[in-house]
Amino acid sequence: MLNPMASGKLDGLHALITGGGTGIGAAAAEALGGAGAKLSLLGRRMEPLAAVAERTGGRPIQCDVTNRDAIAKVFDEARAANGPIDLMIVNAGIAESAPFHKMTRDSWDRIIATNLTAAFDCSQLAIGDLLKSDNGRLIYVASVASLRGVPYAAHYGASKHGLLGLMRSLAAEYAKTGLTVNAVCPGYVDTPMTDQSIARVSQITGRSDDDSRAAITNINASGRLVDPAGIAAMILTLCLPQSRDINGAAVTIDGGTSA
Ligand code: NDP
């Protein structure tokens, strides 16, 4: 997505996006790349990363963000190619569902490790660079599940609430610096994660995929899935130099569900 208002505004800045190969991360890559940022795109699967990298001129980097040593290593590789990190987009995440009484400890650990502990690791391993940048930005892709309870996904809800706690604490801690720390909180977005949620609903309820898609889509007050490009547009806005006073914000993008 090329935004003429933002064209060239991020020239020379290094944006590192976790989960940059699909969905919201891929859309963010298009938006930030379109504004001139140099891109490092992290994920476990090389194929989708390479496809986005080819479209955006980014650098695909294979990394499992639940492994802190691996993150430290690839951040160094990314710095060697693109310079210190200016824009850190913590987007990688996974979702699972289960009634609470059947939720396994393994599933809890997986969700917390990917959605919350990895956010801590990525933030801490980038913070030195971000504080030295003239345009340091730390942005978390949280969720409406950061703002209210989620039946059948207590682990996901807890991880996303935790992400906002981390965001707000860092925004307060670094308020006097040039770094801003913010979050976007999407409702259901048209991405592979939502496709998987739809498939799970069909599997559990026996409904057709079309019926399950309609049920999930209608949870958004708009009656449509959020366009990942809209989330990316907000991430881009938060990255622009003129957004330097937006700090500690959790921006809801859910088609009006939380109104
Ligand atoms: P996707 O499934 O398309 O994106 C998730 C990305 O995270 C994938 O690219 C995946 O790549 C990457 N990822 C997952 N686990 C790891 C890991 N251990 N290490 C490195 N990368 C990992 O879905 P979305 O774009 O929707 O999700 C992006 C974010 O948006 C998530 O944090 C999600 O919770 C959040 N969100 C999504 C909503 C929705 O309705 N879809 C609503 C609200 C928030 P790979 O598998 O190759 O590692």
Residues whose N, C-alpha, C, O or C-beta is under 5 A from the ligand:
A	BS01	NDP	G19 G20 G21 T22 G23 I24 G25 L42 G43 R44 R45 C63 D64 V65 T66 N91 A92 G93 I94 T114 V141 A142 S143 V144 P186 G187 Y188 V189 T191 P192 M193 T194
